[in-house]
Amino acid sequence: MSQPNNILQPRLVAADSHTLSVVDDYIQRFSDDFENLSMALNTVIADDPASNGVLVAVRTALLANSEKAVGLSEGIMEQLILLPELEVNPYE
C-alpha cells in the first residue's frame, strides 16, 4: 500500500467472498505462525535473568498477536464473509 491508512479517505469498495476467505486464511496462518514461534522459544534455555526476561517478553508478544489475529478472524472476517449478497444498480 503506497499510502498510510490515516491518509486514505473512507470509500465503499466491492470485495467478493472468495477474496475475503483468502484474507481470512492468511490471518489464521499468521495466528498459527505466532503460536508456533512462541512454542519454539519455550525450548530455548537462558542462563541469565535478562535473557530469560527477553524470551518471556517475546513469547508473550507472539501469543498476544496470535490472539489478536484470532479475534480479527472471528470478529470481523467471518462476519464479512457471511454478509448477504448485495445487488448493485448502475448509476446513470
Secondary structure, 3 states (H helix, E strand, C coil): CCCCCCCCCCCCCCCCHHHHHHHHHHHHHHHHHHHHHHHHHCCCCCCCHHHHHHHHHHHHHHHHHHHHHHHHHHHHHHHHHCCCCCCCCCCC
